[in-house]
């Protein structure tokens, strides 16, 4: 039987942050976007395989690029990361304010599970 969604006016519960297993599933099983929100210089030095770099301070002006990556799907899974998780948390808030509903902040680059 089909499960009914609760009929409350509350916003949907957001995904937990700093959950490496969830992040890995969102990328590998759900075809999500791995978003590195560090500076381009940091990204050049090292980044996770398959990551897309949009610096956290440019994210708002680059939302059209995110929309293109997501194929216009605001429910497309997005995993943000940075050096420690602070900028990735801010990026998550920016994405959610823009209407994205399936966003998590895995924290720092080293928090994402090894390939």
Secondary structure, DSSP 8 states (H G I E B T S, - for coil): --------SS------SS-HHHHHHHHHTT--EEEE-S-HHHHHH---TT-EE--GGGTGGGHHHHHHHTTT-TTS-EEEEESSSHHHHHHHHHHHHTT--SEEEEEEGGGS---
